[in-house]
Amino acid sequence: PTVRHNFSGWQSHSVMDSVFFDRSKQGISGHYFIPHPGAYVELRGQKNYASRLDTCEHASIFFYNKGEARLSASVNKGEPQTGAFPPADGLREMNVTGRIGSVRWKVESADSTLFYGVAMDGTQGIAVDNFSLRGSSGLSLRSIPVRTMREFNELRPYDLIVLQYGLNVATERGRNYDRYRDGMLTTIAHLKQAFPQAGILIVGVGDREYKTEEGSLRTMPGIKNLIRYQQNLAADSGVAFWNMFEAMGGEGSMADMVHAKPSLANYDYTHINFRGGKHLAELLYEALVYGKEQYDRRRAYEAEP
């Protein structure tokens, strides 16, 4: 709903692949892409979701080239702007600026070049990079080389890292999540090492229902156990925690979201839909703003003579 996306000519690799994935090559999103001759990617903004998403001011493509690379960018279907990049040791970025309604990046030639992604940004407000990894528990973040993350941090420094994982980890009656907690402790330490300036927020798992032997829907006991582990994980790591389970409405809230008119979640009683995401995003936003107001109030109080 936010951007139209066309692409062709890429060999895609993800950390969730079972074969042929080189962890040393992955970028910040857990992916890397190898271009075939003539590979391109085109992004076009649109107004369907929100009024200011039809254009941006700054578009970028990120890559790593051990050999010569030539890229072109065509803005608003205009004449291509070409960039030539000699071999380099480190992350590279090519960017274009202006009132950009669409941008088409094309690989004119590339020798030993890996690509990591594209971005469309404004010059003000909040930018969100959503690195979705379906099926990931979050532990794969540990395998991204610290050097790579630090290079992304130089080109694209983050103020806040939001970690929302765990729904795949929860089991119906799971009681002991020690291994998962220990793994996430090292994951958070890994991220702190790479992004020392960033705040970190753990978003707890939401409600998830299962059918009892009597056929009624109940919150999985394992979900509430996992939330306790996530709260302790945040406290032990010295990072923030938001209890999405409570924000949703607590016990049985997933069933309420599924049966809402219009529905806010899917009939697997596990996953929210787009409307549900928008609803929870507003609650998270309110929590962030409230937290900032309380922080400012406390700082002002402490500064009083």
N, C-alpha and C positions, 0 to 999 in steps of 0.2 A: 503493500500500500504506500510506500514512501519513495521507491525508486524503480524505474524499469531497467532491466539488466539483460544485455545480450552479449554472448561471447562465443568464440570458436577457436579451435586449434590448440587447446591446452591439455597437457597430461597432469591430472590432479592427484596429489598425494596427501593423505590425512593420517594423523597419529592413531586414529581409530581403525585404519586399514590393518588387515591381518597379515599381509605380505608386502614386500617391496617398499617398505618405508624406512628411510634413513633419518633417524632421530637427530643426527648432528646437523641436518640441513633445514630443519623446520623453523618457521618463523613464529612470531608471537601468538598467532592463532592456532598453532598446531598443524599448519598446512604448509606445503610449498607446491609451486606450479612450474612445469617445464614447458616452454613454448615450442610448437611445431612452426615451420615457416609460414609467415603471414598471420600468426595468432593475433587476435584482437579481443578487446573487451570494451563495451559501450554502456554508459550509464546515462539515464535521462530522468530528471526530476519530474514530479507531478504534484497536483494540488488536491488529489482525492482524500488524503488523510489529514493534512493540515495546510494552512494557507501559505506558509513560507517555504515549502519544500520543492517548489518548482524550479528554483535556481539556487546556485551557491556561488561563493566568491573565490574558492580555492580548491583545485582538484589535484590529486597526487597519485603516483604509482610507486611502489616500493620493490626493490630488486637487489640482487647481489651478483655482480659479474666478474668472473675470473678472466674472461676474454673480452674482446671488443663487443659493444652493444650499440645499436641505433634504434631509437624509438621515435614515434611520432604521435602527436596529440592533435585531434581535430575538435575544435570547440564550436558548438552550435552549427555543425556541418560545414564549417568554414575551411579555409586552406590549412593543411597540416603544418604544425610546428614541429621541427625535427630536433632531436638532441642526440649527440654522439658522446659515448662514454668509454674512455679507455679502461683497461683492466684496473681493478682496484681491490683492496683488501678491506672490506667493510660494507655496511648497508648503504644503498644509494636511494635517492629520491629525485624524481623528475616531477615538476609541478607547473601548472598553468593557472593564471588568475584572470579575473574579469567577471562579468555577469554571465555565468555558465548555466545554460539550460540543459545542455547535453555535452558529453565529452566521449570521444572514441580514441582509446589508446591502441596503437598497433606496433607490433614488434617487426621492424623493418629487417633487422638482422641481429643475431645474438649467438655468441659463442660461449659455452659454459656459463649460462645465466639462469639463475633461479628467481622466480617472482613470488611475492608474498601477498599482494593485495592492492586495492585502490581505495581512495577516500575522497569524499566530497564534503567540504567544510565551509562554515560561515566565518566571518571575522569577529563575531561577538556571540554571546550566549554560551550554551552548554553543548559540547559534542560528545556523543556516546558511541564507542566502538563495541559492538556486541559480537564476541567470539563464541559462537554457538558450537558445541561439540556434542551431538546427540549420542547418548549412551555412555558419556564420560562421567566418572565419579569425581573428577577434579584432580586426581592424583597424577594424571599424565602431564600436568603443568610442570612437574619436577623435572621432566625430561627435556624441556626447552633449555638450550644452553644459556647460562647467565650472560655470557658475552653478547649473544644475539639480542636478548631482552634489553640489555644496557644500550645497545645501538639503537633499538627502537625508542628507548626512553630519551635518547638525545634528540632524535628527529621529532618525536611525538610524546612529550612528557605528560604523564597522567597525574591528576590531582587525587583521584579516587579509583580504587580497584574494588569492584563488587563481585564476590564469589557466590554463585548460586548453584550448588550441587547437592547431591545426596538422595534424590528421589529414586535413583536406580540402586542405591545401596540398601535402602530400607527393605526389610522382609516382614512378613505378616506378624510374627511374634518375636522379632529380633531383640535381644536384650544386650548383647555384648558387641559394641562397635569399637573396641580398643584399637584394632589394627587400622581401621579407617581414621580414627582420631590421630593416631601416631603418624600416619601417612600425610594427613592434612597439616599437622604441625610442621613437618619438614617442607611441605609445599609453601606454606605461608612464610617460613624463614627464607626459602628460595626467592620468593617474590620481593621480600623486604631487601634482600641483597641486591636485586636488580633495579628496584624502584624505591630508593630510600626516601624520596620526598612524598610518596603517595600514602594517603590514608587507605585502610583496608576495611571493608564491610562484608561480613558474612550474612547472607540472607538464609534463614532457616528454611527447611522443607515445609511445604504447605500440607494441608490435610489430604488424606488418601483413604478411601473406603474399601472395605472388603465385606463379603456376605458371610454372616454367621451361619451356623448349622440350622438355625430356625428360619434362615432366608432373609433376615433383616440386614440393613446396611449399617456398619459401625466403622469408626475410625480405627485403622490398624494400630494395635498396641505398639508395634515396632516403630511407628512414626514418632510417637511421643518419646520413646526411649532415645531415638536418634536426635531429636531436638535438644534433649538434655545434654547429649554429648557435644552437639554443636555449640551450645551456650558455654560449656566448660572449655571447649577448644578456643573460642573467642577470648574468654577470660585469660586462659593460659598464654595466649599469643599476644595479648594486649591490643586486640583489634575490636572494632565495633560489631554488634550483633543486632539484627532485626528479626523479630519473631513473626514470620509471615503466617504461621498457623493461627496465632492469636488474632492477627490483623484480619484474617479471613473470617473469623468468628469462632475459632476453636473446634471443639468436638462436633463432628457431623456437618461441618460447614461446606465440605465439597459437595455433598448431596444437595444442599440448599442452592449452591451455585449452578449445579447441573439442572435443577428444576426451576430456576428463575426464568422469568419471561421478560426479555429474551434470555436464552441460556448463556451462562458465563463459563461453562466448562463442558467437557466431553463426557459421553456416556460410559467411558471406562472408569469414571469416578477417580481419576488420577491426574489428568492433564487439564489445565484451564485452556480456554480458547482466546481469541484475540480480544474480545470484549472483556473477558475476565482479566486479561493482562492489563488492559487500560484501567480497569477498576483498581487493581492492586497497585499499579504504578502511581496512581493518584494518592493512595494511602502511604506509599513509601515516600513520595515527594513531601507530603505533609509531615511525616516523621523526621525527614532530613531538615526541613525548614524549622520545625519546632526545636530540634536539637541544636541548630545554629543559634536560634534566638536565646535558648537557655545558656549556651556557651558564652555568647556576647554579654548577657546579663551578669553571669558569674565573673567574667573578666572585669567588667565595669565595677562590680562590687569590690573585688580584690584590689582594684586600683585606687579606691577611695582612701583618703588619708585617715 
